[in-house]
Amino acid sequence: MRKAQVFEFFRRLAETDPAPETELQFSNSYQLLVAVVLSAQATDAGVNRATRALFQKVKTPSQMVALGEAGLKEHIKTIGLFNTKAKNVIALSEKLVAEHGGAVPHTREALMALPGVGRKTANVVLNCAFGAETFAVDTHIFRLGNRTGLAPGKTPEAIEARLEKIVPQPFRRHAHHWLILHGRYVCKARKPECWRCEVAELCGYRAKTAPPPGAGLPTSLERAP
């Protein structure tokens, strides 16, 4: 995409949803960190169901350590890979207490030094908790970046680097949320709903889909029930 097309791409997404947010539910930066770690290979809705009762009891790393691995597993056993995730959450909580005074660090390097925290998780926390202009490339953004031609790349790191280069102000703060939500609800994996996409004519995807019979024209970020 040319520079003007990239600007228009994000302008349209922003017009539809001016202040996008993560769909994970949390009340502080520590709970956000835990939720993002738990969300790997799981849906946000599934994580929210599992953490609803957990986050009423646990708001700090110290409280998580006190709960213990077995207690945590009871809350998150409906989430995929819950055994490994429980071990990582307890370990990262212990490290936050021991090395950061119980606070979530503000740098990517420090976050990625925590057990179970990769670059994508660190980028989400930096963006959602601290307002950093980061680009967390998940499966939706990876697909959308390549399908549309916005930010093609063979790896998440390559797509992140491309987004870092091309996304203009004033869209950098919320860019990854717009792309995630667009990929989740419109530019879907199996069959993109091009017929209700406000950026369709800017997109390089050739096999545009037609609307099903009797379909209305909902806004592009309308959430699934």
C-alpha positions as CSV (number, residue, x, y, z in Angstrom):
1,M,0.0,0.0,0.0
2,R,1.1,3.5,-0.7
3,K,1.5,6.0,2.2
4,A,-1.8,7.8,1.5
5,Q,-3.7,4.4,1.3
6,V,-2.2,3.3,4.7
7,F,-3.4,6.6,6.3
8,E,-6.9,6.1,4.8
9,F,-7.0,2.5,5.9
10,F,-6.5,3.5,9.5
11,R,-8.6,6.6,9.3
12,R,-11.6,4.5,8.3
13,L,-11.0,1.9,11.1
14,A,-10.7,4.8,13.6
15,E,-13.9,6.4,12.3
16,T,-15.8,3.2,13.0
17,D,-14.3,2.6,16.5
18,P,-12.5,5.7,17.8
19,A,-11.3,4.3,21.1
20,P,-10.7,0.5,20.7
21,E,-9.7,-1.6,23.7
22,T,-8.6,-5.1,24.4
23,E,-11.4,-7.5,25.1
24,L,-9.6,-9.0,28.1
25,Q,-11.0,-7.9,31.4
26,F,-8.7,-6.6,34.2
27,S,-8.5,-3.9,36.8
28,N,-4.7,-3.3,37.0
29,S,-1.5,-3.8,35.0
30,Y,-0.7,-7.1,36.9
31,Q,-4.1,-8.6,36.1
32,L,-3.6,-7.6,32.5
33,L,-0.2,-9.3,32.4
34,V,-1.7,-12.5,33.8
35,A,-4.7,-12.4,31.4
36,V,-2.4,-11.9,28.4
37,V,-0.2,-14.8,29.4
38,L,-3.3,-17.0,29.8
39,S,-4.7,-15.9,26.4
40,A,-2.0,-17.7,24.4
41,Q,-3.8,-20.3,22.2
42,A,-7.1,-19.3,23.9
43,T,-9.9,-16.9,23.3
44,D,-10.3,-13.7,25.2
45,A,-13.8,-14.8,26.1
46,G,-12.6,-18.0,27.6
47,V,-9.9,-16.2,29.6
48,N,-12.4,-13.7,30.9
49,R,-14.7,-16.6,32.1
50,A,-11.7,-18.2,33.9
51,T,-10.4,-15.1,35.5
52,R,-13.6,-13.6,36.7
53,A,-13.6,-15.3,40.0
54,L,-9.8,-15.4,40.1
55,F,-9.4,-11.6,39.8
56,Q,-11.9,-11.0,42.6
57,K,-9.4,-12.8,44.9
58,V,-6.1,-12.0,43.3
59,K,-5.0,-8.4,42.5
60,T,-1.3,-8.5,43.2
61,P,1.7,-10.8,42.6
62,S,1.9,-11.5,46.3
63,Q,-1.7,-12.7,46.4
64,M,-1.0,-15.0,43.4
65,V,2.0,-16.5,45.1
66,A,-0.1,-17.1,48.2
67,L,-2.8,-18.8,46.1
68,G,-0.2,-21.2,44.8
69,E,0.0,-23.2,41.6
70,A,-2.7,-25.8,42.6
71,G,-5.1,-23.0,43.6
72,L,-4.5,-21.2,40.3
73,K,-5.1,-24.4,38.3
74,E,-8.6,-24.7,39.8
75,H,-9.5,-21.3,38.3
76,I,-7.9,-21.7,34.9
77,K,-8.4,-25.4,34.2
78,T,-10.8,-24.6,31.4
79,I,-8.1,-22.9,29.4
80,G,-5.7,-24.7,27.1
81,L,-2.2,-25.5,28.4
82,F,-3.4,-24.5,31.9
83,N,-0.7,-26.6,33.6
84,T,2.2,-24.8,31.9
85,K,0.4,-21.4,32.2
86,A,-0.1,-21.9,36.0
87,K,3.5,-22.7,36.5
88,N,4.6,-19.6,34.5
89,V,2.1,-17.2,36.3
90,I,3.3,-18.3,39.7
91,A,7.0,-18.0,38.6
92,L,6.5,-14.5,37.0
93,S,4.6,-13.4,40.1
94,E,7.5,-14.5,42.3
95,K,9.9,-12.7,40.1
96,L,7.8,-9.5,40.2
97,V,7.9,-9.6,44.0
98,A,11.6,-10.4,44.3
99,E,12.9,-8.1,41.6
100,H,10.3,-5.4,40.9
101,G,8.7,-4.7,44.3
102,G,5.5,-6.3,43.1
103,A,5.1,-3.8,40.2
104,V,4.8,-4.6,36.5
105,P,7.9,-3.3,34.7
106,H,7.6,-0.6,32.0
107,T,10.2,-1.9,29.5
108,R,9.9,-4.7,26.9
109,E,13.3,-6.2,28.1
110,A,12.2,-6.5,31.7
111,L,8.8,-7.9,30.7
112,M,10.3,-10.5,28.4
113,A,12.6,-11.6,31.2
114,L,9.5,-12.9,33.1
115,P,8.6,-16.6,32.7
116,G,6.0,-17.1,30.0
117,V,6.2,-13.6,28.6
118,G,7.2,-13.3,24.9
119,R,7.4,-10.3,22.7
120,K,3.7,-10.2,21.8
121,T,2.7,-10.4,25.4
122,A,5.1,-7.6,26.4
123,N,3.8,-5.4,23.6
124,V,0.2,-5.9,24.7
125,V,1.1,-4.9,28.3
126,L,3.1,-1.9,27.2
127,N,0.3,-0.7,25.0
128,C,-2.7,-1.4,27.1
129,A,-1.2,-0.6,30.6
130,F,1.3,2.1,29.8
131,G,0.1,3.7,26.5
132,A,3.2,2.7,24.5
133,E,2.9,2.7,20.7
134,T,3.6,-1.0,20.2
135,F,2.3,-3.5,17.7
136,A,1.4,-6.9,19.1
137,V,1.2,-9.2,16.2
138,D,-1.2,-12.1,16.9
139,T,-2.7,-14.6,14.5
140,H,-5.3,-12.0,13.3
141,I,-2.8,-9.3,12.5
142,F,-0.5,-11.8,10.9
143,R,-3.3,-12.9,8.6
144,L,-4.6,-9.4,7.9
145,G,-1.2,-7.9,7.2
146,N,-0.5,-10.5,4.5
147,R,-4.0,-10.8,3.1
148,T,-4.6,-7.1,2.6
149,G,-1.1,-6.1,1.7
150,L,-0.9,-3.6,4.5
151,A,2.1,-5.2,6.2
152,P,3.2,-8.4,4.5
153,G,5.8,-10.6,6.2
154,K,6.8,-14.2,6.8
155,T,7.1,-13.9,10.5
156,P,5.3,-11.9,13.3
157,E,8.6,-10.0,13.8
158,A,8.7,-9.0,10.2
159,I,5.1,-7.8,10.2
160,E,5.7,-5.9,13.5
161,A,8.7,-4.2,12.0
162,R,6.7,-3.2,8.9
163,L,3.9,-1.8,11.0
164,E,6.4,0.1,13.1
165,K,7.6,1.7,9.9
166,I,4.4,2.5,8.1
167,V,1.7,3.3,10.7
168,P,1.3,7.1,10.9
169,Q,0.1,9.4,13.6
170,P,-2.5,9.8,15.0
171,F,-3.2,6.1,14.7
172,R,-0.1,4.4,16.3
173,R,-1.5,4.1,19.8
174,H,-4.5,2.1,18.8
175,A,-3.4,0.5,15.5
176,H,-2.9,-3.0,16.8
177,H,-6.4,-3.0,18.4
178,W,-8.1,-1.9,15.2
179,L,-6.3,-4.6,13.3
180,I,-7.0,-7.4,15.8
181,L,-10.7,-6.5,16.0
182,H,-11.0,-6.2,12.3
183,G,-9.4,-9.6,11.8
184,R,-11.5,-11.1,14.5
185,Y,-14.9,-9.9,13.3
186,V,-14.6,-9.0,9.6
187,C,-11.4,-10.2,7.9
188,K,-12.0,-13.7,9.3
189,A,-9.7,-16.6,8.7
190,R,-11.9,-19.0,6.8
191,K,-14.0,-16.5,4.9
192,P,-13.4,-12.7,5.2
193,E,-16.6,-10.7,5.1
194,C,-15.4,-8.3,2.4
195,W,-19.0,-7.2,1.7
196,R,-19.2,-5.3,5.0
197,C,-15.6,-4.1,5.2
198,E,-15.1,-0.3,5.0
199,V,-11.5,-0.8,3.8
200,A,-12.3,-3.3,1.0
201,E,-11.3,-1.1,-1.9
202,L,-7.9,-0.4,-0.2
203,C,-7.2,-4.1,0.3
204,G,-5.1,-6.2,-2.1
205,Y,-7.1,-9.4,-1.5
206,R,-8.4,-10.4,-4.9
207,A,-11.0,-13.0,-3.9
208,K,-13.4,-10.6,-2.4
209,T,-16.5,-12.2,-0.9
210,A,-20.1,-11.3,-1.7
211,P,-22.8,-10.8,0.9
212,P,-25.0,-13.8,1.7
213,P,-28.6,-13.6,0.7
214,G,-30.6,-11.2,2.9
215,A,-27.6,-9.9,4.7
216,G,-27.8,-6.4,6.2
217,L,-24.9,-4.0,6.4
218,P,-23.7,-3.9,10.0
219,T,-20.7,-1.8,11.0
220,S,-17.4,-3.6,10.4
221,L,-16.5,-4.0,14.1
222,E,-19.9,-5.3,15.3
223,R,-19.2,-7.9,17.9
224,A,-20.4,-11.4,17.7
225,P,-23.2,-12.2,20.2
